[in-house]
Amino acid sequence: MSIASEAVARQIEHGVYDHDIKNIAKEASQRLKTIREAQTTAKFGMGDAVEINSLCGTQYLHGQRGVVVGKSRVRLKVQLDEPTGRFVRYIDGKAHSTPINVPPSIVDRVE
């Protein structure tokens, strides 16, 4: 986080913007959505750690982490760290994640 963003975060934490916090949250949320929707597969590399965000239509995947294991022109192939739901396959009694093809807008790179 930059020095400027840390300063803003501290000001929010201390209530400096309480009178307008709803509008700030709305604008920040809209900006985050715009940034996510503009992402392309070029932003991601093989082996990048990612987290499924709230733009994913499958709600139980929100917050799930995984790794980029493949790419096409417009999609990423993600292997979940903890397989869940319809993305679990059992091999010799052990749970494994099937790779999921996702648009880049529904994942955030984990730094």
C-alpha positions in Angstrom: 0.0 0.0 0.0 1.3 3.4 -0.8 1.9 6.2 1.8 -1.1 8.1 0.4 -3.5 5.1 0.5 -2.3 4.3 4.0 -3.1 7.8 5.1 -6.6 7.6 3.6 -7.1 4.2 5.3 -6.1 5.7 8.6 -8.4 8.7 8.2 -11.3 6.3 7.3 -10.4 4.2 10.4 -10.5 7.3 12.6 -13.9 8.5 11.3 -12.7 11.5 9.3 -15.1 10.7 6.5 -18.0 9.2 8.5 -20.4 11.9 7.1 -19.9 10.6 3.6 -18.7 7.0 4.1 -21.7 5.4 2.1 -20.8 7.4 -1.0 -17.1 6.6 -0.6 -17.8 2.9 -0.3 -20.2 3.0 -3.3 -17.6 4.8 -5.5 -14.8 2.5 -4.3 -16.9 -0.6 -5.1 -17.8 0.7 -8.5 -14.1 1.5 -9.3 -13.0 -1.9 -8.2 -15.7 -3.5 -10.5 -14.5 -1.4 -13.4 -10.8 -2.4 -12.8 -11.8 -6.1 -12.6 -13.9 -6.0 -15.7 -10.9 -4.4 -17.6 -8.5 -7.2 -16.7 -7.1 -9.4 -19.4 -5.2 -12.7 -19.3 -2.0 -10.8 -20.1 -2.0 -9.5 -16.5 -1.6 -13.1 -15.2 1.3 -15.5 -15.5 1.5 -19.3 -15.0 1.8 -20.1 -11.3 0.2 -16.8 -10.1 -1.7 -17.1 -6.9 -5.3 -15.8 -7.4 -8.5 -15.4 -5.3 -12.0 -15.7 -6.8 -13.8 -12.4 -6.3 -17.5 -11.3 -6.0 -18.0 -11.1 -9.8 -18.0 -14.9 -9.9 -21.6 -16.1 -10.3 -20.9 -19.2 -8.2 -21.1 -17.8 -4.7 -19.5 -20.6 -2.8 -16.3 -19.9 -4.8 -16.0 -16.3 -3.5 -12.8 -16.0 -1.6 -11.4 -19.4 -2.7 -7.8 -19.3 -3.6 -6.0 -21.1 -6.4 -3.2 -21.0 -8.9 -3.2 -20.2 -12.6 -2.3 -23.4 -14.4 -3.2 -22.4 -18.0 -4.2 -19.6 -20.2 -6.0 -19.0 -23.5 -6.7 -15.8 -25.3 -9.6 -14.8 -23.1 -9.7 -17.3 -20.2 -7.5 -18.5 -17.3 -7.4 -22.1 -16.1 -7.3 -22.1 -12.3 -6.6 -25.0 -10.0 -8.2 -24.4 -6.5 -6.1 -24.8 -3.4 -9.0 -26.4 -1.6 -11.3 -28.2 -4.0 -15.0 -27.6 -3.4 -18.4 -28.2 -4.9 -18.6 -29.4 -8.4 -14.9 -28.8 -8.9 -13.8 -31.8 -6.7 -12.7 -35.0 -8.1 -11.7 -38.0 -6.0 -8.7 -40.0 -7.1 -7.7 -42.9 -4.9 -9.9 -41.5 -2.2 -8.1 -38.1 -2.2 -9.9 -34.8 -3.2 -8.4 -33.0 -6.1 -9.4 -29.8 -7.8 -10.4 -29.9 -11.5 -9.0 -26.9 -13.4 -11.7 -24.2 -13.8 -11.8 -22.0 -16.9 -12.6 -18.5 -15.8 -12.7 -15.0 -17.3 -9.9 -12.8 -15.8 -12.5 -10.5 -14.3 -13.5 -12.9 -11.6 -10.0 -13.4 -10.1 -7.7 -11.1 -8.3 -4.0 -11.7 -8.1 -2.8 -12.4 -4.6 0.4 -10.5 -3.8 
